[in-house]
Amino acid sequence: MKSFKVVDLKIAQDNNFIILDVIDGIIINKETKEDPWLIEVQTSEDFISLLESQVGDEIKALVTITRPNNQPAQFIGKFLEINKLEDSISILFLGNLIVQDPNYAEDLLENLMKEGYTGGALLNEFKARMDAQEEIKTSE
């Protein structure tokens, strides 16, 4: 097994993200074929009302490991549970990291140009979609 420190976690919800205040976190590669990644994050109890309705659901998230300036990885998995701690909560997920194509940025830029974005609008849309790491949609 391998483990890494989680420094940022954003959970997708209704075409937006819940950006958690990560107090502490770990992601563990269990090195199994099915649902190999386990994520546990400690965050503020202020998020409990936003998160408790998603327990048991499949979620999509962006997880940043080791250093805040690292590129986030896409994660898809099951939201297993919330545990109340003294003055925070612990949340637990099990699932898979989605590996992006190494040419993702170039493909995204090309796609945005085909969609007609230029200048500042192109830059803004590129940054937004890079942050979200969405699958590139093409008409092909």
N, C-alpha and C positions, 0 to 999 in steps of 0.2 A: 504494500500500500504506500501511496505517496500523499502528503498533505501540504497545503499551501494556506497562507493567511489571506482571508477575505478583507479587502479594504473598502469596497463599495458594492452595494447591491441595489439594483433597480428592478422592481417587479412590474411587469406590464399589466395595465388595467384600463379597459375602455379606450384604446388608442392613445394612452398616456402612460406615464410611469409613476409609481410610488417610489420616491427616492428615500431610502431608509437612512437614518443616522446610525451607522455601524459603530457600535461600541467595541465589539470584538467579533471575530468570525473565523471559521475554518472551512475549507473544502477538502474533501478526502476522495482520492481515486481508489476505490475498493478493488480495482483491476478485475472486475467481473464483466461478463458479457451483457447482462441485463441491468439497467439502471446503475452504472458503475460509479456515479458521483453522488456524494452525500455532502450537503451544505448545512452548516449550523451557524446562525448569526444571532448575536445579542444586540438588541436595539431598544430604543425608548418605548416605554409602555404607552406613550401617546399614539402609537400606530395600531394598537390592538383593535380599535373599532373599524379601521380600514381593512385589516387583514383577516379577522376571525371568520368572515363570510366565505373566504377562499380556502379554508382548511378542507382538505380532501379533494380539492380541484387540481386539474392540471394547470400549471402556470408557465409563463415564459418570463425570463429574467435576463438581465445583463449583470455579470459578475466580474469584478475587477480583483485580481489577486496580486499579492506581494507589494506593489507600489501603486499609488494613486495615478501616476502617469502612464501605466500600462493600458493597452487596449482592452476593453471589456470583451468577455467571451459570452456568447449566447448560451443560455441554459434553458432546457425544457424538462419539466418533471412534475412530480406530485408534491403538493404542499402537505406535508405529513401532520405537523402539529405546532401548536403554540404552547409554551410553558411560561407561566408567570414566575418571575424571580422577585427578589426583594423590592427593587425599584426599576426594573426593566422587564423585557420579555426575551425569550429565546425562541427562534423559529427554525424549523427543520424541513429540508427538502431532499428528495431523492430523484435522480434522473440522469440526463445526458447533456454533455456539452456539444454544441453544434460547431463543427470546424468550418470556418469560412475559407473560401477560395483565396489563395495568396494574391490573386489579382483583383480582389474585391473592390478596392478603391478605384482602380482604373475602369473596371466594368461599370461601377456606379456612376462615375463621372461621364462616361460615354453615354449611358442611358439617360442621364439628366439632360445632356446636350440634345439628345434625340427628342426629349420631351419639350424642348424649346427654352430651357432655362439659360440665361446669360447674365454676365456681370455680377452684381451684388446678390441678385436673386439666386443665381447658380451657386455662389459661395455659401449662402445661408442654407439652401436646401441640401447641399452636399454635406455641410457640417451636421445638420439635423439628422440626415439619414445615416451618416457614419456613426453618430452617437447611438442611434436606435439599432444599427446593424441588421436592418430588415433584409429579407430575401429580395433580390433584385427582380422586379417584375418586368417581363418583356412581352411583346405582342406575338412572339414566335410560338 
